[in-house]
Amino acid sequence: MELLKKSVQSVLEKDRIGSPVFLRCVLHITDEAENLLPPIAEVAALANEWIPSPPASVYAQGGAGATQVTVMVHYVGGQMALLSVNRADMQTAIDIMLVGNKGVIYHETPIGRHYPNAVPPELDGSGALTEAIAQSLESGQPITLEG
């Protein structure tokens, strides 16, 4: 994930896509861990690094012990992030679309015979919004963040 972070940050610093306004990120993991909360929190941390406003609210669906967790983060400046972590039978892979007010970044790590050099993302355990995501999963309601 560190290489991905640096690559996207480089594009943002050069103002190639302008200011980020929307992020869609889907992470497929093969991890047999019982809890999807740490990986979705790590994806939320990634979103928070790229979106230029602090998060205002979080809405999560799915289950930490289920097959999928999807989180929508609304930011103070009106930006949105739609984040999803799914259990998959394939290798860990990530699909990102970061929309700016001047352009778009696409990144995908398709793993397979046609992409022998693709490197699956490695999770480092850093997380953000963990408590808010857990509360939203439990309640089924959006959680407003204090900021």
The 8 nearest C-alpha neighbors of each residue, nearest first, counted from 0:
[[1, 120, 3, 2, 121, 4, 122, 123],
 [0, 2, 4, 3, 5, 121, 120, 6],
 [3, 1, 5, 4, 0, 6, 7, 120],
 [2, 4, 0, 6, 1, 5, 7, 120],
 [5, 3, 1, 7, 2, 6, 8, 0],
 [6, 4, 8, 2, 3, 7, 9, 1],
 [5, 7, 3, 9, 8, 4, 2, 10],
 [8, 6, 10, 9, 4, 5, 3, 11],
 [7, 9, 11, 5, 10, 6, 4, 12],
 [8, 10, 12, 6, 7, 11, 5, 13],
 [9, 11, 7, 13, 8, 12, 15, 14],
 [12, 10, 8, 14, 13, 9, 7, 15],
 [11, 13, 9, 14, 10, 8, 15, 7],
 [12, 14, 10, 11, 15, 9, 16, 8],
 [15, 13, 17, 11, 12, 16, 10, 18],
 [14, 16, 13, 17, 10, 11, 102, 101],
 [17, 15, 102, 101, 99, 14, 103, 100],
 [18, 16, 101, 14, 99, 100, 15, 19],
 [17, 19, 99, 100, 20, 16, 51, 101],
 [20, 18, 99, 98, 50, 21, 17, 100],
 [19, 21, 78, 99, 98, 18, 79, 100],
 [22, 20, 79, 98, 80, 78, 97, 19],
 [23, 21, 97, 80, 96, 81, 98, 24],
 [22, 24, 81, 96, 95, 80, 82, 97],
 [23, 25, 95, 82, 94, 83, 22, 81],
 [26, 24, 83, 94, 93, 84, 82, 27],
 [25, 27, 93, 84, 92, 83, 85, 28],
 [28, 26, 85, 92, 91, 87, 86, 84],
 [29, 27, 91, 86, 30, 87, 85, 26],
 [28, 30, 87, 91, 86, 90, 88, 31],
 [31, 29, 32, 28, 86, 91, 87, 33],
 [30, 32, 29, 33, 86, 28, 34, 35],
 [33, 31, 30, 34, 35, 64, 29, 37],
 [32, 34, 64, 31, 35, 63, 65, 30],
 [33, 35, 63, 64, 36, 32, 37, 65],
 [36, 34, 63, 38, 37, 64, 39, 33],
 [35, 37, 39, 63, 34, 38, 40, 129],
 [38, 36, 40, 39, 35, 41, 126, 124],
 [39, 37, 41, 40, 36, 35, 42, 84],
 [40, 38, 42, 36, 41, 37, 84, 43],
 [41, 39, 126, 43, 127, 37, 129, 38],
 [42, 40, 126, 44, 38, 125, 43, 39],
 [41, 43, 45, 39, 44, 40, 38, 46],
 [44, 42, 40, 46, 45, 41, 127, 47],
 [45, 43, 127, 41, 47, 42, 126, 46],
 [44, 46, 42, 48, 43, 47, 41, 49],
 [47, 45, 43, 49, 48, 44, 50, 42],
 [46, 48, 44, 50, 45, 49, 43, 53],
 [49, 47, 45, 46, 50, 44, 51, 4],
 [50, 48, 46, 47, 51, 45, 19, 8],
 [49, 51, 47, 19, 52, 48, 46, 20],
 [50, 52, 49, 53, 19, 18, 48, 47],
 [53, 51, 76, 50, 75, 74, 54, 78],
 [52, 54, 74, 75, 55, 51, 47, 146],
 [55, 53, 74, 75, 56, 73, 52, 72],
 [56, 54, 74, 75, 144, 73, 143, 53],
 [57, 55, 143, 73, 144, 142, 72, 54],
 [56, 58, 72, 142, 141, 71, 73, 132],
 [57, 59, 141, 71, 70, 135, 142, 140],
 [60, 58, 70, 136, 135, 69, 132, 71],
 [61, 59, 69, 136, 68, 70, 62, 139],
 [62, 60, 68, 67, 69, 65, 136, 59],
 [61, 63, 65, 64, 68, 136, 60, 67],
 [62, 64, 35, 34, 36, 65, 68, 61],
 [63, 65, 34, 62, 33, 35, 66, 67],
 [66, 64, 62, 63, 67, 61, 68, 35],
 [65, 67, 86, 85, 64, 68, 62, 61],
 [68, 66, 85, 65, 84, 61, 86, 69],
 [67, 69, 61, 84, 83, 62, 60, 63],
 [68, 70, 83, 60, 82, 59, 61, 84],
 [71, 69, 59, 82, 58, 81, 83, 72],
 [70, 72, 81, 58, 80, 57, 82, 59],
 [73, 71, 57, 80, 79, 56, 74, 70],
 [72, 74, 79, 56, 55, 54, 78, 57],
 [73, 75, 54, 55, 78, 77, 76, 53],
 [74, 76, 55, 77, 52, 53, 54, 73],
 [77, 75, 74, 52, 78, 53, 51, 73],
 [78, 76, 74, 75, 79, 73, 20, 52],
 [79, 77, 20, 74, 76, 21, 73, 80],
 [80, 78, 73, 21, 72, 74, 20, 22],
 [79, 81, 22, 72, 21, 71, 23, 82],
 [80, 82, 71, 23, 70, 22, 24, 72],
 [83, 81, 24, 70, 69, 23, 25, 80],
 [82, 84, 69, 25, 68, 26, 70, 24],
 [83, 85, 26, 68, 67, 27, 25, 39],
 [86, 84, 67, 27, 66, 28, 87, 26],
 [85, 87, 28, 66, 27, 29, 67, 84],
 [88, 86, 29, 89, 28, 27, 85, 90],
 [87, 89, 29, 90, 86, 28, 27, 91],
 [90, 88, 87, 91, 29, 28, 27, 110],
 [91, 89, 29, 92, 110, 28, 88, 119],
 [90, 92, 28, 27, 119, 29, 89, 120],
 [93, 91, 27, 108, 119, 26, 90, 120],
 [92, 94, 26, 108, 107, 25, 27, 95],
 [95, 93, 107, 25, 24, 106, 26, 108],
 [96, 94, 24, 106, 105, 23, 107, 97],
 [95, 97, 105, 23, 104, 22, 98, 24],
 [98, 96, 22, 104, 103, 21, 95, 23],
 [99, 97, 103, 21, 19, 20, 102, 22],
 [98, 100, 19, 16, 18, 102, 17, 20],
 [99, 101, 17, 18, 102, 16, 19, 20],
 [102, 100, 16, 17, 99, 15, 103, 18],
 [103, 101, 16, 99, 100, 98, 17, 15],
 [102, 104, 98, 97, 99, 16, 105, 96],
 [105, 103, 97, 96, 98, 106, 102, 16],
 [106, 104, 96, 95, 103, 97, 107, 94],
 [107, 105, 95, 94, 96, 104, 108, 93],
 [106, 108, 94, 93, 109, 95, 105, 92],
 [109, 107, 92, 93, 117, 110, 119, 94],
 [110, 108, 107, 111, 92, 114, 117, 93],
 [111, 109, 114, 117, 108, 90, 92, 115],
 [112, 110, 114, 113, 115, 109, 117, 90],
 [111, 113, 114, 115, 110, 109, 116, 117],
 [114, 112, 111, 115, 110, 109, 116, 117],
 [115, 113, 111, 112, 116, 117, 110, 109],
 [114, 116, 117, 112, 113, 111, 110, 118],
 [117, 115, 114, 118, 110, 113, 111, 112],
 [118, 116, 114, 115, 108, 110, 119, 109],
 [117, 119, 116, 120, 108, 110, 92, 115],
 [120, 118, 92, 91, 108, 121, 117, 90],
 [121, 119, 0, 92, 118, 122, 91, 93],
 [122, 120, 0, 123, 119, 91, 1, 118],
 [121, 123, 124, 0, 120, 38, 41, 125],
 [124, 122, 125, 121, 0, 41, 1, 126],
 [123, 125, 122, 126, 41, 37, 38, 40],
 [126, 124, 41, 123, 127, 44, 40, 37],
 [127, 125, 41, 40, 44, 124, 37, 129],
 [126, 128, 44, 40, 129, 43, 41, 125],
 [127, 129, 131, 130, 132, 40, 43, 126],
 [130, 128, 132, 40, 127, 131, 133, 126],
 [129, 131, 133, 132, 128, 134, 127, 135],
 [132, 130, 134, 128, 133, 129, 135, 142],
 [131, 133, 135, 129, 134, 130, 59, 128],
 [132, 134, 130, 136, 131, 135, 129, 137],
 [135, 133, 131, 137, 132, 136, 138, 130],
 [134, 136, 132, 138, 140, 139, 59, 137],
 [137, 135, 133, 59, 139, 134, 138, 60],
 [136, 138, 134, 135, 139, 133, 140, 62],
 [139, 137, 135, 140, 136, 134, 141, 133],
 [138, 140, 135, 136, 137, 60, 141, 59],
 [141, 139, 138, 135, 142, 58, 136, 59],
 [142, 140, 58, 57, 135, 143, 56, 139],
 [143, 141, 57, 56, 135, 131, 58, 144],
 [144, 142, 56, 55, 141, 57, 145, 131],
 [145, 143, 55, 56, 146, 142, 54, 57],
 [146, 144, 143, 55, 56, 54, 142, 53],
 [145, 144, 55, 53, 54, 75, 143, 56]]
